[in-house]
Every structure is written in structure tokens, then in C-alpha cells.
Amino acid sequence: MPAAPRRTGRRTYGLLATAAGLATMAALTAALPAGAHDGGSRPGRYQDVQLLSFNDLHGNLEPPAGSSGRVSERQPDGTTKTVDAGGVEYLATHLRQARAGHPYSITAAGGDMVGASPLLSGLFHDEPTVEALNKLDLDVTSVGNHEFDEGARELARLQNGGCHPTDGCYTGERFRGADFPYLAANVQDEKTGKPILKPYWIWKKKDVRIGFIGVTLEGTPGIVSADGVKGLAFKDEAETINKYAKVLQRQGVQSIVALIHEGGYPASGSYNYDCDSPGAGTGLSGPIVDIARNVTPAVDALVTGHTHQAYVCTVPDPSGRPRMVTSAASFGRLYTDTTLTYDRRTGDIARTAVRSANHVVTRDVPRAPDMTDLISRWNTLAAPIGNRPIGYISADVDNTGTESPMGDLIADAQLAHGRALDPRTSLALMNPGGVRAGLTYAAKGTEGDGVVTYAEGFTVQPFANTVNLQDFTGAQLVQVLKEQVSGVNEAAPKILQPSAGLTYTLDLTKSGADRVVTDSIRLNGTPVDPAATYRVATNSFLAGGGDGFPTLGQGTGDLVGGDDLTALADYLTAHSSASGPIAPPKADRITVVR
């Protein structure tokens, strides 16, 4: 399907400070207000506005591989099946088809459009993704935590354009930047106290006006590199949204949507799960529930993200009225189609008429030619680097489960890298959020089955963290393991992926730090000595205390090694060959009791 641009010129947005699948349907009521009217020369009182939304694309321009490129679909008989999904060639077609017949249509996103991206985008500092989003006719997005991976200055470049300060221009032309505004209402310059980007944006068509407020999670500094958020303050999500909702209302804007890069966890992993069905095991949990309950009733709908989950739920606002809260999983596998019925008499959304559904970005539709061309152009530039083989695997190395084979493989690689730097290195720990994908046995291109290319390795570890060595006492090591399930990680545990030789039991029937069974912790079969010193390899993000592991920021004897992707590539090259591929780790180092 050819491109269908709706704009005649590029919009510019400055910094305020330096720096067609099956659908799950949820509706607040089944009926529209009487007199609803969509288009025509004599508009009625009500106008349906289509809101298409997605989140957490993470630069996945090509169809994601393995489990990252599938969604779970619940069948009428209660069983589930998986459906291949994703890829901007297909996302563009689905969005363009969805817009057909809807003259009042907005496309919005919930953050993390870039960052932690595959090589095709990440190698070029995500310029290809911004170009693709421009072609998708994205109208507005909130920032996410990954928009800060390279710092506020780089985020400003993605917004406003210009060539990369170090790598320059990739195509011989100046990078044009985003045609859409990034909203960052709760991200302030510490010195000025002002948002670093626009806090809100107003969509207008004829007499219809809808305001959008964008925020990222307040906890962003704990999950990105310290350098990326230096000099920035991240404020409470709900308080910030409430503040700017009043600003919009003073401007006469009564219809408001919040774009929030924070999310929740539905009771089912199926995208078409009925979140609002009665009975046990239904509903939504996680940080977004508390945020939604505290966001002013003036906000009519919440588009969320961050957790990579799929849901279309209602959560009561402070007045007790149900309000739509949606998320479209991640990697461009889904999009959400929400109908907002605008009341011309009040200028507000008729909340009881809001209805929403998640749709699969299936791969059974024509590819959008403009996206195919975009991918081809950037792949030509990336191919000399990306196609280089770095190892061989005998089967898929999955990135699923409390302990994943991919996480274990990375930890083993970092342990080997650490021992090459310092033979005293005892173990390695890898944060699960840093493992962005698994490795698939089936060839993605012409490299052959079982071949791991540099591009595939980059997709797994795109952050360019270094491998750091630090000394910890045995008591500190035990405390690190307990921080996986306590403190800020108590509600949503972050289980570090262990290198070979570190074993212990995780008892999920208990609560808090007690879930780590201290007496079970062994290193190469020997109990950890609280008074002994252990040399531990982690990535630089964890070494700074990231992801809620303050004890990892207290190590001594720091030694900085090479980058984590190089460590993985070196390990695969040294431990595998075409005739002797490496087998996926068994992921049996942590014994989980449920």
C-alpha cells in the first residue's frame, strides 16, 4: 500500500530548556450517545475521534524474531495460539487501513520509540526509526526511559534534527528530526525547573480540540545510565498530569488524553483477554493502577507502556468513574484503536461512550512500499557490519522465564571476559532488562541456520555498556541477591541472571527478601562466606547501582573492561564453530519454588 501522507509541511518543536487482526474489545457502555456524527457538512453534537496508539517500539523496524515477534491470542474455546506479528512495513499498512473512513484520526505513542534498538536502527542512533515514525504519520508521543539512553542532548537532536555530533551524517544529508512532538511534562532541568521538552500538545481539527499530556515514569533515573539523566529531575506522574490538565482547561481544552510511559500487568498474557470480565484472576495490577486512580477525572483516557504488556482495561478515576487504560504490548506487534466521542456542546469526551480494542499487526497484509524502501536503504549501510558471523548455536537461545538461557549465556560471557581481565573474577550477574532478545536457530537472512551474526548479537545487547569488575564481601553478595525481591523490586522482582557456578533457591511462596533462601546460596558448590571477598563482573549500568541494586554501587577495586557486546561475541567465537555449535544453557542455576 503506498504512503498516504496527511501533512503538507514539517512541524518543528523546540526545547524549552537545554539539554487487521482479531481484537479484544472493551467499552465503558455499549451504546454511543444519541446523535453521534462522524463527518459531513452539517456536524451534529457528537463527533467520533479515532485514537490509534502503540508503545515501546524500540526501533524494531524489521519483524522481530522469535518470541519477540509473536503475540498470544485466546480462542473461543479458551485455548491460546501464537500469531506472528510486527514489522513497520506491516504496521504502516494496518494503520493506514484503520484510518480509512475516519476523517478525525490521531496517532499517538506511549514512549520508548527508540533505544534498546536492533542494529538496523541502533547503529545509526535511531535516525531510521524517527524517519519511519514520520512516514507512519505519528502525531505525538511521550518520552520513555529509553529516550534518555544517550542523554537529553541526543533526545533534543532526535526532536529537532541535525547530524550526530560524533558520527556525523550517515546519508550525506542533514537528519531532519521528528515531525511529531516528544512530550516530557515531568522531566525538568534541575537548574531552571522547567520541562526539557513540551509538556503538552493540542490536536485540532475544525471545532474539535483534544489535549495530550506526556510523562515518563518517575523512576527513570533508576533504570537508565546516570550520564543519560544527569542534571534532570523526574517528577510524580499523576501530580504532573493533574497540573497540566488544569493548564489545558484554562485554555478551554476539556478533552484530555494522558500518554504515560508506565504500565501494568494484566492477569492474562493473551492480547485479547477481557480485562474487565468478572471473577477471580481478572483485572490489572502494577504501578499504572495507582497512577490512574490519582489522575484527575478531567483526563478522559490513558495510553500507557513500559511493561510491554497488552491490555485494554478500565480503572476508576478519583471520582469512582471508570476510565480507559490501554497498552499495545511492544515492538510494533499491536496497535490500539480507541474511539473518543467528542461532545461539541461541552468540548469534552463523552466518557461513557469510549471504547477500545487491541489489534494484531499481522503479516498477512501487503507491505508498505515506502517502509520496505526505508529498511532496504539503511540495511545497505548496516550490512558490512551486521552480517559478520560471531558464533554458532545448536538451537534457539530463548529469553523467557525467571532465569533465561540467553541471560545465562550473557552472564557466562561476562564471567569469561572478567577472568581474562582478572583471573580472580568469581562470578557474573546480568540484569534481565538488559537482555533485549534471544537468539534464533533459523537463519534470518542468508547466513545459514545456527549462525549468529553481529546484528543478531546487537539486538540482544544494544546498550554499549562496559563489563565492570568490583570486589564485594560475601555478605554484600547475599544482600545483592535479596535486593532482587525486596526494596524497590519487591512488587516486581528483577531476577539477575547468574553465571555458571552460582546456584540458589528462590522461594516465591514467601515474601520480600525471604524469597531468597540464604542457606541455599552456593558458588561452585561451596556456601558463600560472608567475610570472604568475591570479584564480580556486571555491566556498567548495574555497577552504578541501577535497577534497584544499591549494593552493586558499593563495590571496590573497580576495573572497567570492554563493552558487553564484544564480550558476548568473543565468547561465542571462542566456544563455538560451524561443526561444534554452542548449546543453550539449561537455565537451572536458580531453583524456583512456587
MIPALO-222811 format. One record per residue (C-alpha): chain; x, y, z; residue number from 1. Coordinates in steps of 0.2 Angstrom, whole numbers, plus 5000, padded with zeros to 4 digits. Each point is the difference from the previous one (the first is absolute). Last residue first. Layout:
   kette      u      v      w    nr
       A      X      Y      Z   NUM
...
***
This chain:
   kette      u      v      w    nr
       A   5031   4892   5218   594
       A   5017   4994   5004   593
       A   5013   5006   4987   592
       A   5017   4991   5000   591
       A   5012   5012   4992   590
       A   5015   4993   4990   589
       A   4989   4990   4989   588
       A   4999   5011   4984   587
       A   5006   4985   4990   586
       A   5012   5010   4990   585
       A   4997   5000   4981   584
       A   5012   4989   4991   583
       A   5016   5007   4991   582
       A   5003   4995   4982   581
       A   5014   4987   4997   580
       A   5001   4998   4981   579
       A   4997   5018   4995   578
       A   5010   5005   5015   577
       A   4997   5005   5018   576
       A   5008   5004   5017   575
       A   5013   5013   4995   574
       A   4989   5009   4987   573
       A   4985   5000   5012   572
       A   5010   5007   5014   571
       A   5008   5014   4989   570
       A   4983   5005   4994   569
       A   4993   5001   5017   568
       A   5015   5010   5007   567
       A   4999   5011   4985   566
       A   4982   5003   5004   565
       A   5003   5004   5018   564
       A   5013   5014   4996   563
       A   5018   4998   5006   562
       A   5006   5000   5018   561
       A   4999   5013   5014   560
       A   5009   4995   5016   559
       A   4993   5005   5017   558
       A   5009   4995   5015   557
       A   4985   5003   5011   556
       A   4981   4996   4999   555
       A   4987   5012   5008   554
       A   4989   5003   4984   553
       A   4996   4981   4999   552
       A   4992   5003   5018   551
       A   4988   5013   4993   550
       A   4992   4986   4989   549
       A   4983   5009   4994   548
       A   5002   4998   4982   547
       A   5017   5010   5000   546
       A   5013   5000   5014   545
       A   5014   5007   4989   544
       A   5007   4983   4997   543
       A   4983   4995   4994   542
       A   5001   5012   4985   541
       A   5019   4997   4998   540
       A   4996   4981   4996   539
       A   5004   4988   5014   538
       A   5016   4989   5004   537
       A   5002   4996   5018   536
       A   5017   4997   5010   535
       A   4995   4992   5016   534
       A   5008   5004   5017   533
       A   4997   4988   5015   532
       A   4991   5006   5016   531
       A   4982   4994   4996   530
       A   5007   4983   4993   529
       A   4989   4994   4986   528
       A   4996   4982   5002   527
       A   5011   4988   4989   526
       A   4993   4991   4984   525
       A   5008   5011   4987   524
       A   4993   5015   5009   523
       A   4985   4995   5011   522
       A   4985   5010   5007   521
       A   4988   4987   5008   520
       A   5002   5006   5018   519
       A   4994   5018   4995   518
       A   4983   4994   4992   517
       A   4996   5015   4990   516
       A   4981   5003   5002   515
       A   5004   5006   5017   514
       A   5005   5017   4993   513
       A   4981   5004   4997   512
       A   4987   4986   5002   511
       A   4999   4982   5000   510
       A   4992   4988   4988   509
       A   5012   5006   4987   508
       A   5014   4990   5007   507
       A   5016   5004   4990   506
       A   5013   4986   5002   505
       A   5018   5003   4997   504
       A   5014   4996   4987   503
       A   5015   5010   4994   502
       A   5012   4988   4991   501
       A   4995   5006   4982   500
       A   4997   5018   4999   499
       A   4984   5007   5008   498
       A   4985   5010   4992   497
       A   4994   5013   5012   496
       A   4982   4998   5005   495
       A   4991   5017   5000   494
       A   4985   4997   5011   493
       A   4984   5011   4997   492
       A   4992   5004   5017   491
       A   5016   4998   5010   490
       A   5012   5008   4987   489
       A   5000   5017   5008   488
       A   5006   4992   5017   487
       A   4999   4981   4999   486
       A   5000   4986   4987   485
       A   5016   5003   4990   484
       A   5007   5010   5015   483
       A   5002   4983   5008   482
       A   5013   4994   4987   481
       A   5010   5016   5003   480
       A   4999   4998   5019   479
       A   5007   4982   4998   478
       A   5015   5008   4990   477
       A   5002   5013   5013   476
       A   5002   4987   5014   475
       A   5012   4991   4989   474
       A   5011   5015   4999   473
       A   5000   5010   4983   472
       A   5014   5004   4988   471
       A   4996   5008   4984   470
       A   5003   4996   4981   469
       A   4991   5010   4986   468
       A   4994   4994   4983   467
       A   4996   5015   4990   466
       A   4983   5005   4994   465
       A   4997   5003   4981   464
       A   4981   4999   5003   463
       A   4995   4989   4985   462
       A   5002   4982   5008   461
       A   4989   4988   4992   460
       A   4996   5009   4984   459
       A   5019   5004   4999   458
       A   5003   4981   5000   457
       A   4988   4997   4986   456
       A   5009   5014   4990   455
       A   5017   4992   5004   454
       A   4994   4984   4992   453
       A   4996   4984   5009   452
       A   5000   4985   4988   451
       A   4989   4986   5005   450
       A   4991   4999   4983   449
       A   5009   5009   4986   448
       A   5006   5017   4997   447
       A   4988   5005   4986   446
       A   4988   5009   5011   445
       A   4991   4996   5016   444
       A   5007   4983   5001   443
       A   4990   4988   5012   442
       A   5009   4997   5016   441
       A   4993   5015   5009   440
       A   5010   5011   5013   439
       A   4990   5008   5014   438
       A   4995   5018   5002   437
       A   5003   5016   5010   436
       A   5010   4993   5015   435
       A   5004   5016   5009   434
       A   4983   4999   5009   433
       A   5006   4983   5008   432
       A   5015   5008   5009   431
       A   5015   4989   4998   430
       A   5011   4993   5014   429
       A   5018   4993   4998   428
       A   5010   4989   5011   427
       A   5017   4997   5009   426
       A   5012   5012   4991   425
       A   5018   4996   5007   424
       A   5007   4997   4983   423
       A   4998   5019   4996   422
       A   4998   5007   4983   421
       A   4998   4983   4991   420
       A   4990   4995   5015   419
       A   4988   5014   4998   418
       A   4997   4996   4981   417
       A   4997   4982   5005   416
       A   4987   5006   5014   415
       A   4992   5012   4987   414
       A   4998   4986   4988   413
       A   4992   4988   5013   412
       A   4988   5014   5005   411
       A   4995   5003   4982   410
       A   4997   4981   4998   409
       A   4990   5000   5016   408
       A   4989   5014   4994   407
       A   4997   4992   4984   406
       A   4995   4983   5008   405
       A   4988   5010   5011   404
       A   4997   5000   5019   403
       A   4983   5006   5005   402
       A   4994   4994   4983   401
       A   5003   5006   4982   400
       A   5014   5006   4990   399
       A   5003   4984   4989   398
       A   5016   4994   4993   397
       A   4992   4990   4984   396
       A   5010   4985   4996   395
       A   5018   4994   4996   394
       A   5008   5017   5000   393
       A   5014   5007   4990   392
       A   5011   5016   5002   391
       A   5005   5017   4995   390
       A   4995   5000   4981   389
       A   5002   5018   4992   388
       A   4984   5005   4992   387
       A   4997   5015   5011   386
       A   5016   5009   4996   385
       A   5000   5000   4981   384
       A   4981   5000   5000   383
       A   4996   5016   5009   382
       A   5001   5012   4986   381
       A   4990   4989   4988   380
       A   4988   4996   5014   379
       A   4997   5019   5002   378
       A   4994   5001   4982   377
       A   4990   4983   5000   376
       A   4991   5005   5016   375
       A   4994   5017   4992   374
       A   4995   4992   4984   373
       A   4990   4986   5009   372
       A   4992   5014   5010   371
       A   4995   5010   4984   370
       A   4993   4984   4992   369
       A   4988   4997   5015   368
       A   5000   4981   5001   367
       A   4984   4992   4994   366
       A   4990   4991   5014   365
       A   5002   4983   5007   364
       A   5014   5005   5012   363
       A   4988   5004   5014   362
       A   5001   5016   5011   361
       A   4988   4993   5012   360
       A   4986   5012   5006   359
       A   4996   5006   5018   358
       A   4983   5007   5003   357
       A   4992   5015   5007   356
       A   4984   5008   5005   355
       A   4995   5017   5007   354
       A   4982   5004   5000   353
       A   4998   5002   5019   352
       A   5014   5013   5000   351
       A   4991   5012   4988   350
       A   5016   5009   4997   349
       A   4999   5019   5003   348
       A   4997   5016   4990   347
       A   4984   5002   5010   346
       A   4988   5002   4985   345
       A   5011   4993   4987   344
       A   5001   4983   5009   343
       A   5014   4990   4994   342
       A   4998   4981   4999   341
       A   5017   4992   5003   340
       A   5002   4984   4990   339
       A   5016   4990   5004   338
       A   5010   4989   4988   337
       A   5015   4993   5009   336
       A   5015   4993   4990   335
       A   5008   4984   5001   334
       A   5017   4991   4996   333
       A   5009   5017   4998   332
       A   5015   4994   5011   331
       A   4989   5001   5016   330
       A   4983   4996   5009   329
       A   4987   5012   4994   328
       A   4995   5008   5016   327
       A   4983   5007   5006   326
       A   4991   5008   5014   325
       A   4982   5006   4998   324
       A   4991   5008   5014   323
       A   4987   4994   5012   322
       A   4992   5013   5012   321
       A   5005   4999   5018   320
       A   5003   5019   5002   319
       A   5019   4997   5002   318
       A   5000   4990   4983   317
       A   4994   4982   5000   316
       A   5011   4989   4989   315
       A   4993   4993   4983   314
       A   5011   4987   4990   313
       A   5007   4998   4983   312
       A   5015   4990   5002   311
       A   5016   4994   4992   310
       A   5017   4999   5010   309
       A   5016   5008   4995   308
       A   5002   5007   5018   307
       A   5005   5017   4994   306
       A   4984   5005   4993   305
       A   4984   5011   5003   304
       A   4986   5009   4990   303
       A   4988   5007   5013   302
       A   4983   5007   4996   301
       A   4988   5014   5005   300
       A   5011   5011   5011   299
       A   4989   5013   5009   298
       A   4997   4986   5013   297
       A   5017   5005   5008   296
       A   5014   4986   5000   295
       A   5001   4992   5017   294
       A   4991   4983   4996   293
       A   5009   4999   4984   292
       A   5017   5002   5008   291
       A   4996   4987   5013   290
       A   4995   4988   4986   289
       A   5015   5004   4989   288
       A   5012   4994   5013   287
       A   4995   4981   4999   286
       A   4984   4990   4999   285
       A   4986   4998   4987   284
       A   4984   4991   5000   283
       A   4995   4981   5001   282
       A   5006   4986   5010   281
       A   4983   4997   5010   280
       A   4984   5005   4992   279
       A   4992   5013   4989   278
       A   5007   5005   4983   277
       A   5009   5017   4999   276
       A   5016   4994   4993   275
       A   4992   4990   4986   274
       A   5016   4991   4993   273
       A   5003   5005   4982   272
       A   5018   5002   5002   271
       A   5003   4984   5009   270
       A   5012   5001   5014   269
       A   4986   4999   5013   268
       A   4998   5008   5017   267
       A   5006   5017   4993   266
       A   5016   5008   5006   265
       A   5002   5019   5000   264
       A   5008   5015   4992   263
       A   5010   5015   5000   262
       A   5005   5011   4986   261
       A   4984   5011   5001   260
       A   4991   5008   4986   259
       A   4985   5009   5008   258
       A   4985   5005   4990   257
       A   4990   5016   5003   256
       A   4984   5007   4993   255
       A   4995   5016   5009   254
       A   5012   5012   4991   253
       A   4994   5018   5004   252
       A   5018   5007   5003   251
       A   4997   4999   5019   250
       A   4995   4982   4997   249
       A   5017   4997   4992   248
       A   5009   5007   5015   247
       A   4989   4990   5012   246
       A   5005   4984   4991   245
       A   5018   5006   5002   244
       A   5000   4999   5018   243
       A   4990   4984   5001   242
       A   5012   4991   4988   241
       A   5015   5006   5011   240
       A   4992   4994   5016   239
       A   4996   4983   4992   238
       A   5017   4997   4993   237
       A   5010   5006   5015   236
       A   5016   5010   4995   235
       A   5016   4995   4991   234
       A   5014   5012   5003   233
       A   5014   5002   4987   232
       A   5018   5006   5002   231
       A   5007   4983   4995   230
       A   4987   4989   4993   229
       A   5010   4991   4986   228
       A   5016   5000   5010   227
       A   4992   4990   5014   226
       A   4996   4986   4988   225
       A   4982   4995   5000   224
       A   4989   4990   5012   223
       A   5001   5009   5016   222
       A   4999   5018   4992   221
       A   4984   4995   4992   220
       A   4990   4997   5016   219
       A   4988   5015   4997   218
       A   4994   4990   4985   217
       A   4998   5010   4984   216
       A   4988   5014   4997   215
       A   4989   5007   4985   214
       A   4985   5011   5001   213
       A   4989   5000   4985   212
       A   4986   5013   4997   211
       A   4985   4997   4988   210
       A   4991   5013   4990   209
       A   4986   4999   4988   208
       A   4993   5015   4991   207
       A   5009   4997   4984   206
       A   5014   4988   5004   205
       A   5011   5003   5014   204
       A   5013   4990   5010   203
       A   5007   5009   5015   202
       A   5017   4996   5007   201
       A   5007   4998   5018   200
       A   5016   5001   5010   199
       A   5011   5006   4986   198
       A   5018   4995   5003   197
       A   5013   5003   5013   196
       A   4986   5004   5013   195
       A   5004   5015   5011   194
       A   5008   5000   5017   193
       A   5014   5011   4994   192
       A   5015   4992   5008   191
       A   4994   4982   5001   190
       A   4993   5000   4982   189
       A   4983   4991   5002   188
       A   4993   4984   4994   187
       A   4982   4999   5005   186
       A   4992   5008   4985   185
       A   5011   4991   4987   184
       A   4990   5000   4984   183
       A   5009   4995   4984   182
       A   4992   5010   4986   181
       A   4998   4993   4982   180
       A   5009   5004   4984   179
       A   5016   4992   5008   178
       A   5017   5005   4995   177
       A   5006   5005   4982   176
       A   5017   4991   5000   175
       A   5011   5011   4989   174
       A   5004   4991   4984   173
       A   5015   4990   4994   172
       A   4992   4984   5006   171
       A   5008   4997   5017   170
       A   5003   5017   5006   169
       A   5013   5003   5014   168
       A   5006   4986   5011   167
       A   5005   5011   5015   166
       A   4988   5014   5001   165
       A   4986   4990   4991   164
       A   4993   5010   4986   163
       A   4986   5013   5002   162
       A   4981   4998   5005   161
       A   4989   5008   5012   160
       A   4992   4985   5009   159
       A   5014   4987   4998   158
       A   5012   5014   5003   157
       A   4991   5004   5017   156
       A   5001   4982   5005   155
       A   5019   5000   4997   154
       A   5002   5015   5011   153
       A   4989   4992   5013   152
       A   5011   4985   5002   151
       A   5005   4985   4990   150
       A   4988   4987   5008   149
       A   4988   5014   5004   148
       A   4987   4995   4987   147
       A   5001   4984   5009   146
       A   4990   5006   5015   145
       A   4985   5005   4990   144
       A   4996   5016   4992   143
       A   4982   5003   4996   142
       A   4994   4999   4982   141
       A   4991   5011   4987   140
       A   4993   5000   4982   139
       A   5008   4985   4993   138
       A   4997   5001   4981   137
       A   5008   4982   4997   136
       A   5012   5009   4988   135
       A   5006   5011   5015   134
       A   5001   4984   5011   133
       A   5011   4992   4986   132
       A   5012   5015   5000   131
       A   5001   5000   5019   130
       A   5004   4981   4999   129
       A   5014   5002   4987   128
       A   5008   5014   5011   127
       A   5001   4988   5014   126
       A   5018   5004   5005   125
       A   5006   4993   4983   124
       A   5006   4983   5007   123
       A   4984   4999   5010   122
       A   4989   5000   4986   121
       A   5005   4985   4989   120
       A   5010   4994   5015   119
       A   4984   4996   5010   118
       A   4994   5013   5012   117
       A   5002   5002   5019   116
       A   4996   5018   4997   115
       A   4986   5007   4990   114
       A   4981   5001   5000   113
       A   5002   4998   5019   112
       A   4984   5010   5003   111
       A   4981   4999   5000   110
       A   4996   5004   4982   109
       A   4986   5010   4991   108
       A   4991   4999   4983   107
       A   4985   5011   4998   106
       A   4985   4998   4989   105
       A   4985   5011   4996   104
       A   4997   4996   4981   103
       A   4997   4982   5005   102
       A   4995   4991   4984   101
       A   5018   4992   4998   100
       A   5010   5003   5015    99
       A   5000   4981   5004    98
       A   5007   4996   4983    97
       A   5014   5013   5002    96
       A   5004   4993   5017    95
       A   5000   4982   4994    94
       A   5011   5004   4985    93
       A   5013   5010   5011    92
       A   5001   4986   5013    91
       A   5003   4987   4986    90
       A   5016   5009   4993    89
       A   5003   5005   5018    88
       A   5003   4982   5005    87
       A   4989   4991   5013    86
       A   4990   4984   5002    85
       A   5001   4981   4999    84
       A   4985   4993   5009    83
       A   5001   4988   5015    82
       A   4985   4989   5005    81
       A   4990   4999   5016    80
       A   4986   4989   5006    79
       A   4984   5006   5008    78
       A   4988   4993   4987    77
       A   4998   5017   4992    76
       A   5018   5001   4997    75
       A   5012   5011   5010    74
       A   5014   5008   4990    73
       A   5018   5001   5006    72
       A   5012   5012   4990    71
       A   5015   4996   4990    70
       A   5015   5009   4994    69
       A   5010   5002   5016    68
       A   4997   4981   5002    67
       A   5012   4997   4986    66
       A   5005   5014   4988    65
       A   4993   5018   4999    64
       A   4994   5005   4983    63
       A   5011   5014   4994    62
       A   4998   5017   5006    61
       A   5002   4996   5018    60
       A   5007   5016   5007    59
       A   4995   4998   5017    58
       A   4981   5000   4996    57
       A   4995   5002   5018    56
       A   4983   5007   4997    55
       A   4985   5000   4988    54
       A   4985   5011   4997    53
       A   4986   5004   4988    52
       A   4987   5012   5007    51
       A   4985   5002   4988    50
       A   4989   5015   5004    49
       A   4981   4998   5000    48
       A   4991   5016   4999    47
       A   4984   5004   5010    46
       A   4989   5015   4999    45
       A   4997   4998   4982    44
       A   5010   5006   4986    43
       A   4992   5007   4984    42
       A   5012   4998   4985    41
       A   5004   4982   5004    40
       A   5012   4992   5013    39
       A   4996   4987   5014    38
       A   4984   5004   5009    37
       A   4994   4993   5016    36
       A   4982   5006   5003    35
       A   4995   4989   5014    34
       A   5015   4996   5011    33
       A   5009   4984   4995    32
       A   4994   4983   5008    31
       A   5010   4986   5007    30
       A   5006   5008   5015    29
       A   5018   5003   5007    28
       A   5006   4989   4985    27
       A   5013   4987   4999    26
       A   5003   4990   4984    25
       A   5014   4987   4997    24
       A   5004   5000   4982    23
       A   5004   4988   4987    22
       A   5013   5006   4987    21
       A   5000   5012   4986    20
       A   5128   5132   5083    19
       A   4996   5015   5000    18
       A   4983   5006   5005    17
       A   4983   5002   4991    16
       A   5006   4990   4986    15
       A   4993   5004   4983    14
       A   4987   4992   4990    13
       A   4999   5001   4981    12
       A   4986   4994   4988    11
       A   5005   4994   4983    10
       A   4989   5005   4986     9
       A   4984   4994   4990     8
       A   4995   4986   5012     7
       A   4988   4986   4997     6
       A   5012   4988   4992     5
       A   4992   4984   4992     4
       A   5015   4989   4996     3
       A   4997   4987   4987     2
       A   4992   4983   5005     1
***
